Amino acid sequence: QVQLVESGGGLVQPGGSLRLSCTASGDGLENYAIAWFRQAPGKKREGVSCIRLRDGTTYHKDSVKGRFTLPRDNAKNTISLQMNSLKPEDPAVYYCAADPFFYYCSPHEWPEYDYYGPGTQVTVSS
């Protein structure tokens, strides 16, 4: 069983930055895929960024490439989503997700992960 807790959501101005953090607990996490998904009102949940913990390989949705990164703190089992140059299309509830199959983190597909956190709200407004 894996538990995920997100933190760091809030209000930021367009062009600003925000860092979300996901703290994971459970066994065997070193081989997991960790991802960030988001869901805006009236839209389907979509994958944003992911990392294969075994080797640090990361992938990002095209619209966030160059703006979002995934810093990690192995000592704290924390994977963060650093969001820079935030745009009006970025607001959503952001969810941290985990799956034991590392290849679930892939460049073109975003399958359903086994575990999700409760989510944290990100609002972009001036």
C-alpha positions, 0 to 999 in steps of 0.5 A, spaced: 500 500 500 502 506 498 500 513 500 501 520 497 500 527 500 500 533 496 502 540 498 504 547 495 498 549 491 495 556 491 494 562 488 499 565 483 499 570 478 500 569 470 508 568 469 509 566 476 512 560 479 509 555 484 512 548 487 508 542 489 510 537 493 508 529 493 511 525 499 510 518 498 510 512 503 510 505 502 514 499 500 518 498 494 517 505 491 524 505 488 522 502 482 515 506 482 513 511 476 511 517 480 506 522 476 503 528 476 496 529 473 491 535 473 484 536 472 480 542 470 473 543 471 469 540 466 475 537 463 478 530 463 484 528 468 490 529 464 497 527 465 502 532 466 509 530 468 512 523 470 518 520 473 521 513 473 524 513 480 529 507 478 533 511 473 530 518 474 528 518 467 522 524 466 517 525 461 512 531 460 506 533 457 508 538 450 504 544 453 509 544 459 515 542 456 521 547 458 516 550 464 515 544 469 520 540 472 521 534 477 526 535 483 526 530 488 529 529 495 530 521 496 531 522 503 524 525 504 521 520 499 518 527 496 517 528 488 516 535 487 513 539 481 516 545 479 512 550 475 514 556 472 511 561 467 504 559 469 499 560 464 491 561 464 491 554 462 494 551 467 489 552 473 487 545 476 487 540 481 493 537 481 494 530 483 500 526 485 500 518 482 504 512 483 504 505 480 509 499 481 510 499 473 515 504 472 514 504 464 507 507 466 511 513 465 512 514 458 512 519 453 506 518 449 501 515 454 498 516 460 495 510 463 491 510 470 496 509 475 494 505 482 495 510 487 493 517 487 493 523 492 487 527 494 489 533 490 491 540 491 488 546 487 492 551 483 489 557 481 492 562 476 489 569 476 492 576 476 
